[in-house]
Amino acid sequence: MIPKLVGEAVDQMLDTGQVFYEGLFAILWQIALFTAMAAIAQWFMNLSNNKMTYSVVRDLRRDALEKIETLPLSYLDIHPAGEIESRIIADADQFADGLLMGFTQLFTGVMTILGTLIFMLSVNVTLTFVVVVVTPVSFVMASFVAKKSYHFFKQQSEIRGDQTAYMNEMIEGTRVVTAFQQQEKVIEDFSVINKNLTDVSLKAIFFSSITNPATRFVNSIVYTSVGVFGAFFVINGGVTVGQLSAFLSYANQYTKPFNEISGVITELQNAIACANRVFELLEQPSESPERDDAVSPESFDGAVEFSHVNFSYVKDQPLIEDFSLDVKPGQRVAIVGPTGSGKTTLINLLMRFYDINSGKLAIDGHSIE
């Protein structure tokens, strides 16, 4: 609305020394009123967007933490703690940034484009057609960049998780690293991960940074086209100077959101890549709950029976095959063997940290499953 009022204000200046001040001041008051209303609306929208975004991320982190409490140990064994932390903290933060930009820039941009288009049509249909014909080029460029950048942003998120996991592991195992004099090896391994993260990040930034200058170039073409065609309309009496001034402002206002939206699209690719990692965690199957008819362990005598038990941590890599053992209540049994033979695994199975692949594992004749 403001560009249209500015155009009307220009038309109040009839010629050198000929200004219709009464009409000009009335229009200036309207401009001030609409500016104040726009500022207040923008403040409320920003407040609502921030509240909505961080409420979503808060719930997402809460759900992720609750999910971890129900995950089987088999998942935690193959995913380092640092990598899981990275999903809940770093990836959730990146998702919040993308979501916030999506709510503000994307929503505001779309509303601005639609509103400006209506006002441009009210001024001159032909000039509006000139603006609309050129703008799809921006969408083509943004689509190309989005496809390219998503791949690299996803890699960036994964490598960042690996880096966090490695740092966590090395900090916790500092004494072991020092005892075996593996400091240089640790630094070399970290440097490799760090270099991979740098390379992928640079590629992601390169593709995402193409969008802004490309869309600005398209916008300049739009603005120039409107100026040239508009000048001919003014000469022929098709529009007034004030209307052309308003239309140039509308053309700039119409194309500006395309810069913002195209920039948001690349940020959204990063946010989507990070969100996928968080949702991948949330979608993991939970550990099987206890059955309703489960027997309380307080009533057990302690007779343990392994009957033809088969188990593997990794599919197609059997660790325990056709294992049978019968332990009477109060009886002590020593299980010996080399490292990796499955001694600790037997206790893990007995505690039901893992479920057996086949066979039977029972206490006092009751299957622990």
C-alpha positions as a printed NumPy array, in Angstrom:
array([[  0.   ,   0.   ,   0.   ],
       [  2.835,   2.417,   0.842],
       [  4.362,   2.482,  -2.703],
       [  0.924,   3.33 ,  -4.104],
       [  0.591,   6.201,  -1.627],
       [  4.095,   7.412,  -2.521],
       [  3.07 ,   7.42 ,  -6.187],
       [ -0.019,   9.467,  -5.341],
       [  2.206,  11.858,  -3.382],
       [  4.425,  12.318,  -6.435],
       [  1.366,  13.193,  -8.508],
       [  0.543,  15.985,  -6.021],
       [  3.643,  17.772,  -7.318],
       [  2.164,  19.145, -10.502],
       [  5.133,  21.194, -11.722],
       [  7.965,  23.399, -10.508],
       [  6.518,  25.44 ,  -7.667],
       [  3.094,  23.835,  -8.12 ],
       [  2.484,  21.475,  -5.21 ],
       [ -0.921,  20.521,  -3.806],
       [  0.18 ,  20.61 ,  -0.138],
       [ -3.166,  19.695,   1.393],
       [ -3.371,  16.448,  -0.569],
       [  0.358,  15.764,  -0.04 ],
       [  0.179,  16.08 ,   3.759],
       [ -2.92 ,  13.87 ,   3.895],
       [ -1.065,  11.168,   1.98 ],
       [  2.029,  11.511,   4.218],
       [ -0.161,  10.917,   7.294],
       [ -1.522,   7.762,   5.679],
       [  2.022,   6.577,   4.899],
       [  3.045,   7.128,   8.547],
       [ -0.019,   5.2  ,   9.763],
       [  0.575,   2.221,   7.464],
       [  4.288,   2.171,   8.372],
       [  3.452,   1.993,  12.099],
       [  0.871,  -0.756,  11.496],
       [  3.378,  -2.762,   9.437],
       [  6.037,  -2.447,  12.17 ],
       [  3.648,  -3.653,  14.883],
       [  2.438,  -6.556,  12.74 ],
       [  6.052,  -7.541,  11.991],
       [  6.91 ,  -7.515,  15.711],
       [  3.959,  -9.756,  16.591],
       [  4.767, -12.127,  13.747],
       [  8.428, -12.432,  14.797],
       [  7.368, -13.093,  18.389],
       [  4.894, -15.788,  17.307],
       [  7.388, -17.415,  14.939],
       [ 10.101, -17.635,  17.605],
       [  7.694, -19.056,  20.168],
       [  6.357, -21.631,  17.714],
       [  9.81 , -22.666,  16.471],
       [ 11.444, -23.171,  19.844],
       [  8.364, -24.953,  21.184],
       [  8.663, -27.442,  18.315],
       [ 12.393, -27.954,  18.945],
       [ 11.792, -28.311,  22.704],
       [  9.254, -31.07 ,  22.075],
       [ 11.554, -32.677,  19.505],
       [ 14.45 , -32.875,  21.981],
       [ 12.163, -34.18 ,  24.712],
       [ 10.84 , -36.901,  22.395],
       [ 14.396, -37.784,  21.345],
       [ 15.524, -38.163,  24.96 ],
       [ 12.468, -40.27 ,  25.802],
       [ 13.212, -42.398,  22.746],
       [ 16.774, -43.058,  23.904],
       [ 15.361, -44.458,  27.151],
       [ 13.467, -47.115,  25.166],
       [ 16.103, -48.012,  22.558],
       [ 17.657, -51.478,  22.669],
       [ 21.352, -51.721,  23.551],
       [ 22.044, -53.054,  20.063],
       [ 21.344, -49.566,  18.672],
       [ 23.469, -47.841,  21.296],
       [ 26.322, -50.27 ,  20.605],
       [ 26.673, -49.273,  16.955],
       [ 25.991, -45.533,  17.427],
       [ 28.568, -43.685,  19.557],
       [ 27.246, -41.462,  22.336],
       [ 28.745, -38.364,  20.711],
       [ 26.941, -39.07 ,  17.449],
       [ 23.606, -39.362,  19.274],
       [ 24.362, -36.164,  21.22 ],
       [ 25.079, -34.39 ,  17.94 ],
       [ 21.645, -35.38 ,  16.627],
       [ 19.819, -34.092,  19.69 ],
       [ 21.826, -30.87 ,  20.168],
       [ 23.593, -29.689,  16.981],
       [ 21.12 , -31.099,  14.447],
       [ 18.145, -29.85 ,  16.457],
       [ 19.723, -26.367,  16.548],
       [ 20.229, -26.388,  12.778],
       [ 16.637, -27.542,  12.345],
       [ 15.452, -24.677,  14.575],
       [ 17.364, -22.112,  12.507],
       [ 15.9  , -23.432,   9.264],
       [ 12.404, -23.641,  10.721],
       [ 12.597, -20.074,  12.021],
       [ 13.777, -18.759,   8.655],
       [ 11.065, -20.765,   6.953],
       [  8.34 , -19.258,   9.149],
       [  9.612, -15.69 ,   8.811],
       [ 11.211, -15.31 ,   5.373],
       [  9.168, -17.882,   3.462],
       [  5.763, -16.96 ,   4.871],
       [  6.433, -13.217,   4.709],
       [  7.899, -13.535,   1.213],
       [  4.897, -15.408,  -0.177],
       [  2.438, -12.945,   1.384],
       [  4.457,  -9.993,   0.047],
       [  4.538, -11.446,  -3.472],
       [  0.777, -12.077,  -3.537],
       [ -0.105,  -8.681,  -2.06 ],
       [  2.275,  -6.792,  -4.338],
       [  0.957,  -8.643,  -7.38 ],
       [ -2.583,  -7.457,  -6.606],
       [ -1.462,  -3.829,  -6.247],
       [  0.596,  -4.001,  -9.463],
       [ -2.427,  -5.276, -11.366],
       [ -4.434,  -2.337, -10.04 ],
       [ -1.831,   0.077, -11.476],
       [ -1.104,  -1.451, -14.904],
       [ -1.755,  -4.954, -16.238],
       [  0.825,  -4.82 , -19.049],
       [  3.713,  -3.799, -16.795],
       [  2.636,  -6.491, -14.317],
       [  2.884,  -9.06 , -17.106],
       [  6.472,  -7.9  , -17.833],
       [  7.422,  -8.492, -14.189],
       [  5.703, -11.883, -13.863],
       [  7.165, -13.34 , -17.077],
       [ 10.786, -12.961, -15.918],
       [ 10.445, -14.103, -12.285],
       [ 10.118, -17.911, -12.876],
       [ 13.834, -17.911, -13.729],
       [ 14.504, -17.365, -10.018],
       [ 12.568, -20.537,  -9.132],
       [ 14.523, -22.565, -11.688],
       [ 17.817, -21.399, -10.18 ],
       [ 16.629, -22.013,  -6.622],
       [ 15.469, -25.54 ,  -7.512],
       [ 18.842, -26.387,  -9.053],
       [ 20.748, -25.089,  -6.033],
       [ 18.418, -26.879,  -3.579],
       [ 19.048, -30.277,  -5.169],
       [ 22.804, -29.778,  -5.173],
       [ 23.127, -28.299,  -1.701],
       [ 20.917, -30.883,   0.092],
       [ 23.375, -33.683,  -0.698],
       [ 26.293, -31.749,   0.787],
       [ 24.347, -30.464,   3.798],
       [ 23.364, -34.055,   4.623],
       [ 27.007, -35.143,   4.418],
       [ 27.994, -32.17 ,   6.551],
       [ 25.536, -33.162,   9.27 ],
       [ 26.723, -36.799,   9.267],
       [ 30.426, -35.913,   9.412],
       [ 29.767, -33.376,  12.172],
       [ 28.158, -36.188,  14.173],
       [ 31.194, -38.431,  13.566],
       [ 33.484, -35.62 ,  14.682],
       [ 31.537, -35.07 ,  17.908],
       [ 31.521, -38.811,  18.619],
       [ 35.279, -39.087,  18.034],
       [ 36.026, -36.108,  20.291],
       [ 33.823, -37.582,  23.02 ],
       [ 35.53 , -40.954,  22.807],
       [ 39.043, -39.492,  22.86 ],
       [ 38.31 , -37.164,  25.785],
       [ 36.853, -40.023,  27.824],
       [ 39.773, -42.282,  26.867],
       [ 42.573, -39.747,  27.395],
       [ 44.354, -41.963,  29.945],
       [ 44.319, -44.953,  27.605],
       [ 45.565, -42.839,  24.686],
       [ 48.394, -41.45 ,  26.806],
       [ 49.284, -44.84 ,  28.292],
       [ 49.74 , -46.357,  24.821],
       [ 51.348, -43.173,  23.4  ],
       [ 48.75 , -42.821,  20.657],
       [ 48.489, -39.013,  20.766],
       [ 49.854, -38.498,  17.246],
       [ 47.56 , -41.189,  15.831],
       [ 44.542, -39.556,  17.479],
       [ 45.494, -36.135,  16.076],
       [ 45.973, -37.605,  12.588],
       [ 42.587, -39.353,  12.673],
       [ 40.876, -36.194,  13.908],
       [ 42.577, -34.131,  11.197],
       [ 41.178, -36.469,   8.531],
       [ 37.625, -36.08 ,   9.897],
       [ 38.113, -32.324,  10.227],
       [ 39.369, -32.034,   6.639],
       [ 36.403, -34.032,   5.326],
       [ 34.029, -31.731,   7.218],
       [ 35.78 , -28.655,   5.819],
       [ 35.652, -29.94 ,   2.231],
       [ 31.96 , -30.85 ,   2.405],
       [ 31.071, -27.575,   4.165],
       [ 32.828, -25.521,   1.487],
       [ 30.926, -27.347,  -1.258],
       [ 27.613, -26.812,   0.549],
       [ 28.359, -23.116,   1.054],
       [ 29.502, -22.718,  -2.563],
       [ 26.239, -24.012,  -4.016],
       [ 24.062, -22.189,  -1.487],
       [ 25.878, -18.888,  -2.157],
       [ 25.12 , -19.045,  -5.895],
       [ 21.456, -18.293,  -5.323],
       [ 21.614, -14.715,  -4.062],
       [ 23.71 , -13.123,  -6.844],
       [ 21.814, -15.1  ,  -9.495],
       [ 18.402, -13.94 ,  -8.284],
       [ 19.675, -10.375,  -7.867],
       [ 20.738, -10.438, -11.517],
       [ 17.237, -11.56 , -12.528],
       [ 15.719,  -8.859, -10.32 ],
       [ 17.866,  -6.198, -12.013],
       [ 16.558,  -7.353, -15.392],
       [ 12.983,  -7.047, -14.082],
       [ 13.599,  -3.556, -12.682],
       [ 15.247,  -2.354, -15.91 ],
       [ 12.458,  -3.799, -18.05 ],
       [  9.821,  -2.034, -15.966],
       [ 11.737,   1.248, -16.226],
       [ 12.055,   1.026, -20.027],
       [  8.467,  -0.061, -20.711],
       [  7.143,   2.332, -18.07 ],
       [  8.896,   5.291, -19.703],
       [  7.088,   4.557, -22.971],
       [  3.77 ,   4.362, -21.115],
       [  4.422,   7.758, -19.466],
       [  5.304,   9.351, -22.825],
       [  2.127,   7.958, -24.383],
       [ -0.004,   8.953, -21.401],
       [ -0.718,   5.37 , -20.32 ],
       [  0.428,   6.011, -16.728],
       [  1.407,   9.049, -14.682],
       [  4.888,   9.691, -13.309],
       [  3.574,   8.904,  -9.831],
       [  2.116,   5.594, -10.991],
       [  5.423,   4.666, -12.638],
       [  7.246,   5.563,  -9.422],
       [  4.833,   3.375,  -7.464],
       [  5.19 ,   0.536,  -9.947],
       [  9.005,   0.644,  -9.777],
       [  8.719,   0.367,  -5.998],
       [  6.288,  -2.533,  -6.377],
       [  8.602,  -4.252,  -8.873],
       [ 11.462,  -3.995,  -6.379],
       [  9.187,  -5.12 ,  -3.546],
       [  7.902,  -8.021,  -5.666],
       [ 11.351,  -9.343,  -6.622],
       [ 13.006,  -8.849,  -3.217],
       [ 11.249, -11.844,  -1.58 ],
       [ 12.63 , -14.086,  -4.326],
       [ 16.134, -13.344,  -2.986],
       [ 14.984, -14.155,   0.533],
       [ 13.006, -17.255,  -0.454],
       [ 15.862, -18.641,  -2.553],
       [ 18.195, -18.053,   0.389],
       [ 15.721, -19.759,   2.723],
       [ 15.49 , -22.767,   0.403],
       [ 19.204, -23.499,   0.816],
       [ 18.897, -23.068,   4.588],
       [ 15.88 , -25.352,   4.57 ],
       [ 17.931, -28.015,   2.796],
       [ 20.363, -27.935,   5.71 ],
       [ 17.476, -27.986,   8.192],
       [ 15.809, -30.918,   6.417],
       [ 19.07 , -32.883,   6.359],
       [ 19.485, -32.325,  10.112],
       [ 15.816, -33.058,  10.811],
       [ 16.085, -36.358,   8.953],
       [ 18.852, -37.455,  11.335],
       [ 16.721, -36.568,  14.364],
       [ 13.607, -38.277,  12.959],
       [ 15.699, -41.306,  12.029],
       [ 16.462, -41.634,  15.74 ],
       [ 12.799, -41.165,  16.697],
       [ 11.674, -43.809,  14.183],
       [ 13.954, -46.528,  15.558],
       [ 11.987, -49.503,  16.959],
       [ 11.796, -49.46 ,  20.739],
       [ 12.842, -52.351,  22.911],
       [ 10.124, -54.972,  23.32 ],
       [  8.098, -54.223,  26.465],
       [  7.555, -56.726,  29.233],
       [  4.616, -59.063,  28.692],
       [  1.542, -58.653,  30.874],
       [  1.911, -62.223,  32.177],
       [  5.607, -61.804,  33.063],
       [  6.698, -63.476,  36.326],
       [  8.196, -61.258,  39.038],
       [ 11.924, -62.018,  39.611],
       [ 11.365, -61.862,  43.39 ],
       [  9.777, -65.324,  43.279],
       [ 12.653, -67.045,  41.412],
       [ 14.811, -69.796,  42.921],
       [ 17.599, -69.19 ,  40.395],
       [ 17.683, -72.236,  38.069],
       [ 19.167, -71.039,  34.738],
       [ 18.755, -72.946,  31.493],
       [ 20.348, -72.177,  28.1  ],
       [ 18.923, -74.587,  25.531],
       [ 20.372, -74.61 ,  21.987],
       [ 20.819, -70.843,  22.071],
       [ 21.993, -68.99 ,  18.959],
       [ 22.912, -65.311,  19.027],
       [ 24.717, -62.683,  16.954],
       [ 25.25 , -58.957,  17.471],
       [ 25.486, -58.458,  13.714],
       [ 23.286, -60.355,  11.277],
       [ 25.085, -63.212,   9.453],
       [ 27.988, -63.017,  11.939],
       [ 27.107, -65.647,  14.579],
       [ 28.812, -65.349,  17.959],
       [ 27.072, -68.074,  19.976],
       [ 25.884, -71.228,  18.187],
       [ 23.811, -74.078,  19.642],
       [ 24.879, -73.28 ,  23.216],
       [ 23.304, -75.253,  26.08 ],
       [ 23.913, -74.886,  29.819],
       [ 21.954, -75.975,  32.893],
       [ 22.749, -74.251,  36.211],
       [ 21.014, -75.407,  39.405],
       [ 19.857, -72.931,  42.101],
       [ 22.833, -71.921,  44.285],
       [ 25.337, -73.624,  41.971],
       [ 28.477, -71.695,  40.938],
       [ 29.726, -72.082,  37.376],
       [ 32.929, -70.547,  36.002],
       [ 32.865, -69.613,  32.323],
       [ 36.343, -69.14 ,  30.85 ],
       [ 37.619, -68.437,  27.372],
       [ 39.615, -65.979,  25.274],
       [ 38.56 , -62.373,  24.692],
       [ 35.624, -62.175,  22.315],
       [ 34.434, -65.723,  22.894],
       [ 31.102, -64.555,  24.376],
       [ 31.529, -64.688,  28.167],
       [ 30.099, -61.209,  28.785],
       [ 27.507, -61.835,  26.095],
       [ 26.034, -64.707,  28.131],
       [ 25.452, -62.338,  31.054],
       [ 23.988, -59.723,  28.689],
       [ 21.567, -62.337,  27.366],
       [ 20.677, -63.475,  30.87 ],
       [ 19.924, -59.859,  31.863],
       [ 17.95 , -59.595,  28.607],
       [ 19.944, -56.652,  27.356],
       [ 19.645, -58.5  ,  24.039],
       [ 17.151, -61.057,  22.759],
       [ 18.433, -64.418,  21.519],
       [ 18.037, -65.324,  17.842],
       [ 16.765, -68.834,  18.514],
       [ 16.685, -71.487,  21.219],
       [ 15.482, -71.04 ,  24.762],
       [ 16.754, -69.082,  27.753],
       [ 14.767, -69.695,  30.934],
       [ 14.89 , -69.05 ,  34.67 ],
       [ 13.052, -71.604,  36.795],
       [ 11.493, -72.872,  33.58 ],
       [ 10.079, -69.451,  32.624],
       [ 11.384, -68.002,  29.349],
       [ 12.9  , -64.566,  30.012],
       [ 11.21 , -63.318,  26.859]])
